[in-house]
Amino acid sequence: MEGFPILNLAVNLSFASLTISLFAGLYRLLTGPTLPDRMVVMDLIASLVIGLILTYIMLTGQTVFLNVAVVIALLVFMGNIAFAKYLKRRIE
């Protein structure tokens, strides 16, 4: 992306903002009052990590990491389903 300085700036700014958001999410994960709040933050953190991976792909052009992002998304989805079933049993 050496020929596109505006795109390079945009990718670097998005990388920085995703990193700041990740640290804010980690703080909320450690101080979250309830278990469902922490699970929502875990979902947010996974989305931010996927965003960081995609930003890295845009920055370097190495598309091999796209598979990693897809696997993370699938694992988070399965984790959310398992947690929803756990909450349903806990409420009943």
Chimera marker file (.cmm) of the C-alpha trace (Angstrom):
<marker_set name="trace">
<marker id="1" x="0.000" y="0.000" z="0.000" r="1" g="1" b="0" radius="0.5"/>
<marker id="2" x="2.946" y="2.298" z="-0.560" r="1" g="1" b="0" radius="0.5"/>
<marker id="3" x="1.197" y="4.026" z="-3.460" r="1" g="1" b="0" radius="0.5"/>
<marker id="4" x="-1.907" y="4.873" z="-1.423" r="1" g="1" b="0" radius="0.5"/>
<marker id="5" x="-0.992" y="7.104" z="1.550" r="1" g="1" b="0" radius="0.5"/>
<marker id="6" x="-4.619" y="7.860" z="2.500" r="1" g="1" b="0" radius="0.5"/>
<marker id="7" x="-5.521" y="4.162" z="2.588" r="1" g="1" b="0" radius="0.5"/>
<marker id="8" x="-2.403" y="3.427" z="4.606" r="1" g="1" b="0" radius="0.5"/>
<marker id="9" x="-3.376" y="6.133" z="7.113" r="1" g="1" b="0" radius="0.5"/>
<marker id="10" x="-6.938" y="4.809" z="7.340" r="1" g="1" b="0" radius="0.5"/>
<marker id="11" x="-5.750" y="1.252" z="7.967" r="1" g="1" b="0" radius="0.5"/>
<marker id="12" x="-3.289" y="2.412" z="10.639" r="1" g="1" b="0" radius="0.5"/>
<marker id="13" x="-5.963" y="4.522" z="12.361" r="1" g="1" b="0" radius="0.5"/>
<marker id="14" x="-8.412" y="1.631" z="12.337" r="1" g="1" b="0" radius="0.5"/>
<marker id="15" x="-5.722" y="-0.678" z="13.729" r="1" g="1" b="0" radius="0.5"/>
<marker id="16" x="-5.077" y="1.796" z="16.556" r="1" g="1" b="0" radius="0.5"/>
<marker id="17" x="-8.768" y="2.290" z="17.350" r="1" g="1" b="0" radius="0.5"/>
<marker id="18" x="-9.416" y="-1.466" z="17.372" r="1" g="1" b="0" radius="0.5"/>
<marker id="19" x="-6.483" y="-1.951" z="19.737" r="1" g="1" b="0" radius="0.5"/>
<marker id="20" x="-7.754" y="0.744" z="22.113" r="1" g="1" b="0" radius="0.5"/>
<marker id="21" x="-11.219" y="-0.823" z="22.012" r="1" g="1" b="0" radius="0.5"/>
<marker id="22" x="-9.702" y="-4.217" z="22.745" r="1" g="1" b="0" radius="0.5"/>
<marker id="23" x="-8.020" y="-2.920" z="25.897" r="1" g="1" b="0" radius="0.5"/>
<marker id="24" x="-11.249" y="-1.206" z="26.990" r="1" g="1" b="0" radius="0.5"/>
<marker id="25" x="-13.072" y="-4.516" z="26.480" r="1" g="1" b="0" radius="0.5"/>
<marker id="26" x="-10.451" y="-6.378" z="28.490" r="1" g="1" b="0" radius="0.5"/>
<marker id="27" x="-10.912" y="-3.903" z="31.335" r="1" g="1" b="0" radius="0.5"/>
<marker id="28" x="-14.671" y="-4.433" z="31.213" r="1" g="1" b="0" radius="0.5"/>
<marker id="29" x="-14.150" y="-8.194" z="31.140" r="1" g="1" b="0" radius="0.5"/>
<marker id="30" x="-12.150" y="-8.056" z="34.352" r="1" g="1" b="0" radius="0.5"/>
<marker id="31" x="-14.591" y="-5.723" z="36.132" r="1" g="1" b="0" radius="0.5"/>
<marker id="32" x="-17.892" y="-7.012" z="34.720" r="1" g="1" b="0" radius="0.5"/>
<marker id="33" x="-20.558" y="-7.409" z="37.401" r="1" g="1" b="0" radius="0.5"/>
<marker id="34" x="-22.308" y="-10.534" z="36.093" r="1" g="1" b="0" radius="0.5"/>
<marker id="35" x="-21.526" y="-13.576" z="33.984" r="1" g="1" b="0" radius="0.5"/>
<marker id="36" x="-23.781" y="-12.577" z="31.046" r="1" g="1" b="0" radius="0.5"/>
<marker id="37" x="-22.066" y="-9.178" z="30.924" r="1" g="1" b="0" radius="0.5"/>
<marker id="38" x="-18.718" y="-10.896" z="30.675" r="1" g="1" b="0" radius="0.5"/>
<marker id="39" x="-19.959" y="-13.157" z="27.884" r="1" g="1" b="0" radius="0.5"/>
<marker id="40" x="-21.120" y="-10.142" z="25.897" r="1" g="1" b="0" radius="0.5"/>
<marker id="41" x="-17.675" y="-8.622" z="26.342" r="1" g="1" b="0" radius="0.5"/>
<marker id="42" x="-16.057" y="-11.882" z="25.223" r="1" g="1" b="0" radius="0.5"/>
<marker id="43" x="-18.149" y="-11.697" z="22.046" r="1" g="1" b="0" radius="0.5"/>
<marker id="44" x="-17.040" y="-8.087" z="21.577" r="1" g="1" b="0" radius="0.5"/>
<marker id="45" x="-13.386" y="-9.021" z="22.099" r="1" g="1" b="0" radius="0.5"/>
<marker id="46" x="-13.654" y="-11.810" z="19.542" r="1" g="1" b="0" radius="0.5"/>
<marker id="47" x="-15.160" y="-9.390" z="17.031" r="1" g="1" b="0" radius="0.5"/>
<marker id="48" x="-12.358" y="-6.921" z="17.707" r="1" g="1" b="0" radius="0.5"/>
<marker id="49" x="-9.735" y="-9.626" z="17.222" r="1" g="1" b="0" radius="0.5"/>
<marker id="50" x="-11.340" y="-10.563" z="13.906" r="1" g="1" b="0" radius="0.5"/>
<marker id="51" x="-11.258" y="-6.882" z="12.957" r="1" g="1" b="0" radius="0.5"/>
<marker id="52" x="-7.581" y="-6.689" z="13.889" r="1" g="1" b="0" radius="0.5"/>
<marker id="53" x="-6.829" y="-9.750" z="11.778" r="1" g="1" b="0" radius="0.5"/>
<marker id="54" x="-8.683" y="-8.286" z="8.802" r="1" g="1" b="0" radius="0.5"/>
<marker id="55" x="-6.894" y="-4.972" z="9.253" r="1" g="1" b="0" radius="0.5"/>
<marker id="56" x="-3.573" y="-6.816" z="9.310" r="1" g="1" b="0" radius="0.5"/>
<marker id="57" x="-4.574" y="-8.610" z="6.106" r="1" g="1" b="0" radius="0.5"/>
<marker id="58" x="-5.284" y="-5.257" z="4.473" r="1" g="1" b="0" radius="0.5"/>
<marker id="59" x="-1.971" y="-3.869" z="5.680" r="1" g="1" b="0" radius="0.5"/>
<marker id="60" x="0.223" y="-6.767" z="4.575" r="1" g="1" b="0" radius="0.5"/>
<marker id="61" x="-1.789" y="-8.511" z="1.861" r="1" g="1" b="0" radius="0.5"/>
<marker id="62" x="-1.306" y="-11.953" z="3.438" r="1" g="1" b="0" radius="0.5"/>
<marker id="63" x="-4.689" y="-13.554" z="2.894" r="1" g="1" b="0" radius="0.5"/>
<marker id="64" x="-3.699" y="-16.768" z="4.676" r="1" g="1" b="0" radius="0.5"/>
<marker id="65" x="-4.920" y="-15.241" z="7.952" r="1" g="1" b="0" radius="0.5"/>
<marker id="66" x="-8.466" y="-15.028" z="6.590" r="1" g="1" b="0" radius="0.5"/>
<marker id="67" x="-8.931" y="-18.679" z="7.561" r="1" g="1" b="0" radius="0.5"/>
<marker id="68" x="-7.950" y="-17.810" z="11.131" r="1" g="1" b="0" radius="0.5"/>
<marker id="69" x="-10.628" y="-15.105" z="11.250" r="1" g="1" b="0" radius="0.5"/>
<marker id="70" x="-13.273" y="-17.533" z="9.993" r="1" g="1" b="0" radius="0.5"/>
<marker id="71" x="-12.298" y="-20.168" z="12.574" r="1" g="1" b="0" radius="0.5"/>
<marker id="72" x="-12.449" y="-17.602" z="15.394" r="1" g="1" b="0" radius="0.5"/>
<marker id="73" x="-15.903" y="-16.487" z="14.233" r="1" g="1" b="0" radius="0.5"/>
<marker id="74" x="-17.157" y="-20.090" z="14.177" r="1" g="1" b="0" radius="0.5"/>
<marker id="75" x="-15.755" y="-20.839" z="17.623" r="1" g="1" b="0" radius="0.5"/>
<marker id="76" x="-17.336" y="-17.718" z="19.094" r="1" g="1" b="0" radius="0.5"/>
<marker id="77" x="-20.679" y="-18.613" z="17.540" r="1" g="1" b="0" radius="0.5"/>
<marker id="78" x="-20.565" y="-22.116" z="19.002" r="1" g="1" b="0" radius="0.5"/>
<marker id="79" x="-19.549" y="-20.688" z="22.376" r="1" g="1" b="0" radius="0.5"/>
<marker id="80" x="-22.507" y="-18.318" z="22.340" r="1" g="1" b="0" radius="0.5"/>
<marker id="81" x="-24.883" y="-21.181" z="21.631" r="1" g="1" b="0" radius="0.5"/>
<marker id="82" x="-23.413" y="-23.233" z="24.473" r="1" g="1" b="0" radius="0.5"/>
<marker id="83" x="-23.661" y="-20.302" z="26.865" r="1" g="1" b="0" radius="0.5"/>
<marker id="84" x="-27.278" y="-19.644" z="25.866" r="1" g="1" b="0" radius="0.5"/>
<marker id="85" x="-28.139" y="-23.282" z="26.624" r="1" g="1" b="0" radius="0.5"/>
<marker id="86" x="-26.375" y="-22.993" z="29.977" r="1" g="1" b="0" radius="0.5"/>
<marker id="87" x="-28.351" y="-19.858" z="30.863" r="1" g="1" b="0" radius="0.5"/>
<marker id="88" x="-31.602" y="-21.498" z="29.804" r="1" g="1" b="0" radius="0.5"/>
<marker id="89" x="-30.980" y="-24.443" z="32.124" r="1" g="1" b="0" radius="0.5"/>
<marker id="90" x="-29.966" y="-22.127" z="34.945" r="1" g="1" b="0" radius="0.5"/>
<marker id="91" x="-33.159" y="-20.075" z="34.663" r="1" g="1" b="0" radius="0.5"/>
<marker id="92" x="-35.504" y="-23.090" z="34.519" r="1" g="1" b="0" radius="0.5"/>
<link id1="1" id2="2" r="1" g="1" b="0" radius="0.2"/>
<link id1="2" id2="3" r="1" g="1" b="0" radius="0.2"/>
<link id1="3" id2="4" r="1" g="1" b="0" radius="0.2"/>
<link id1="4" id2="5" r="1" g="1" b="0" radius="0.2"/>
<link id1="5" id2="6" r="1" g="1" b="0" radius="0.2"/>
<link id1="6" id2="7" r="1" g="1" b="0" radius="0.2"/>
<link id1="7" id2="8" r="1" g="1" b="0" radius="0.2"/>
<link id1="8" id2="9" r="1" g="1" b="0" radius="0.2"/>
<link id1="9" id2="10" r="1" g="1" b="0" radius="0.2"/>
<link id1="10" id2="11" r="1" g="1" b="0" radius="0.2"/>
<link id1="11" id2="12" r="1" g="1" b="0" radius="0.2"/>
<link id1="12" id2="13" r="1" g="1" b="0" radius="0.2"/>
<link id1="13" id2="14" r="1" g="1" b="0" radius="0.2"/>
<link id1="14" id2="15" r="1" g="1" b="0" radius="0.2"/>
<link id1="15" id2="16" r="1" g="1" b="0" radius="0.2"/>
<link id1="16" id2="17" r="1" g="1" b="0" radius="0.2"/>
<link id1="17" id2="18" r="1" g="1" b="0" radius="0.2"/>
<link id1="18" id2="19" r="1" g="1" b="0" radius="0.2"/>
<link id1="19" id2="20" r="1" g="1" b="0" radius="0.2"/>
<link id1="20" id2="21" r="1" g="1" b="0" radius="0.2"/>
<link id1="21" id2="22" r="1" g="1" b="0" radius="0.2"/>
<link id1="22" id2="23" r="1" g="1" b="0" radius="0.2"/>
<link id1="23" id2="24" r="1" g="1" b="0" radius="0.2"/>
<link id1="24" id2="25" r="1" g="1" b="0" radius="0.2"/>
<link id1="25" id2="26" r="1" g="1" b="0" radius="0.2"/>
<link id1="26" id2="27" r="1" g="1" b="0" radius="0.2"/>
<link id1="27" id2="28" r="1" g="1" b="0" radius="0.2"/>
<link id1="28" id2="29" r="1" g="1" b="0" radius="0.2"/>
<link id1="29" id2="30" r="1" g="1" b="0" radius="0.2"/>
<link id1="30" id2="31" r="1" g="1" b="0" radius="0.2"/>
<link id1="31" id2="32" r="1" g="1" b="0" radius="0.2"/>
<link id1="32" id2="33" r="1" g="1" b="0" radius="0.2"/>
<link id1="33" id2="34" r="1" g="1" b="0" radius="0.2"/>
<link id1="34" id2="35" r="1" g="1" b="0" radius="0.2"/>
<link id1="35" id2="36" r="1" g="1" b="0" radius="0.2"/>
<link id1="36" id2="37" r="1" g="1" b="0" radius="0.2"/>
<link id1="37" id2="38" r="1" g="1" b="0" radius="0.2"/>
<link id1="38" id2="39" r="1" g="1" b="0" radius="0.2"/>
<link id1="39" id2="40" r="1" g="1" b="0" radius="0.2"/>
<link id1="40" id2="41" r="1" g="1" b="0" radius="0.2"/>
<link id1="41" id2="42" r="1" g="1" b="0" radius="0.2"/>
<link id1="42" id2="43" r="1" g="1" b="0" radius="0.2"/>
<link id1="43" id2="44" r="1" g="1" b="0" radius="0.2"/>
<link id1="44" id2="45" r="1" g="1" b="0" radius="0.2"/>
<link id1="45" id2="46" r="1" g="1" b="0" radius="0.2"/>
<link id1="46" id2="47" r="1" g="1" b="0" radius="0.2"/>
<link id1="47" id2="48" r="1" g="1" b="0" radius="0.2"/>
<link id1="48" id2="49" r="1" g="1" b="0" radius="0.2"/>
<link id1="49" id2="50" r="1" g="1" b="0" radius="0.2"/>
<link id1="50" id2="51" r="1" g="1" b="0" radius="0.2"/>
<link id1="51" id2="52" r="1" g="1" b="0" radius="0.2"/>
<link id1="52" id2="53" r="1" g="1" b="0" radius="0.2"/>
<link id1="53" id2="54" r="1" g="1" b="0" radius="0.2"/>
<link id1="54" id2="55" r="1" g="1" b="0" radius="0.2"/>
<link id1="55" id2="56" r="1" g="1" b="0" radius="0.2"/>
<link id1="56" id2="57" r="1" g="1" b="0" radius="0.2"/>
<link id1="57" id2="58" r="1" g="1" b="0" radius="0.2"/>
<link id1="58" id2="59" r="1" g="1" b="0" radius="0.2"/>
<link id1="59" id2="60" r="1" g="1" b="0" radius="0.2"/>
<link id1="60" id2="61" r="1" g="1" b="0" radius="0.2"/>
<link id1="61" id2="62" r="1" g="1" b="0" radius="0.2"/>
<link id1="62" id2="63" r="1" g="1" b="0" radius="0.2"/>
<link id1="63" id2="64" r="1" g="1" b="0" radius="0.2"/>
<link id1="64" id2="65" r="1" g="1" b="0" radius="0.2"/>
<link id1="65" id2="66" r="1" g="1" b="0" radius="0.2"/>
<link id1="66" id2="67" r="1" g="1" b="0" radius="0.2"/>
<link id1="67" id2="68" r="1" g="1" b="0" radius="0.2"/>
<link id1="68" id2="69" r="1" g="1" b="0" radius="0.2"/>
<link id1="69" id2="70" r="1" g="1" b="0" radius="0.2"/>
<link id1="70" id2="71" r="1" g="1" b="0" radius="0.2"/>
<link id1="71" id2="72" r="1" g="1" b="0" radius="0.2"/>
<link id1="72" id2="73" r="1" g="1" b="0" radius="0.2"/>
<link id1="73" id2="74" r="1" g="1" b="0" radius="0.2"/>
<link id1="74" id2="75" r="1" g="1" b="0" radius="0.2"/>
<link id1="75" id2="76" r="1" g="1" b="0" radius="0.2"/>
<link id1="76" id2="77" r="1" g="1" b="0" radius="0.2"/>
<link id1="77" id2="78" r="1" g="1" b="0" radius="0.2"/>
<link id1="78" id2="79" r="1" g="1" b="0" radius="0.2"/>
<link id1="79" id2="80" r="1" g="1" b="0" radius="0.2"/>
<link id1="80" id2="81" r="1" g="1" b="0" radius="0.2"/>
<link id1="81" id2="82" r="1" g="1" b="0" radius="0.2"/>
<link id1="82" id2="83" r="1" g="1" b="0" radius="0.2"/>
<link id1="83" id2="84" r="1" g="1" b="0" radius="0.2"/>
<link id1="84" id2="85" r="1" g="1" b="0" radius="0.2"/>
<link id1="85" id2="86" r="1" g="1" b="0" radius="0.2"/>
<link id1="86" id2="87" r="1" g="1" b="0" radius="0.2"/>
<link id1="87" id2="88" r="1" g="1" b="0" radius="0.2"/>
<link id1="88" id2="89" r="1" g="1" b="0" radius="0.2"/>
<link id1="89" id2="90" r="1" g="1" b="0" radius="0.2"/>
<link id1="90" id2="91" r="1" g="1" b="0" radius="0.2"/>
<link id1="91" id2="92" r="1" g="1" b="0" radius="0.2"/>
</marker_set>
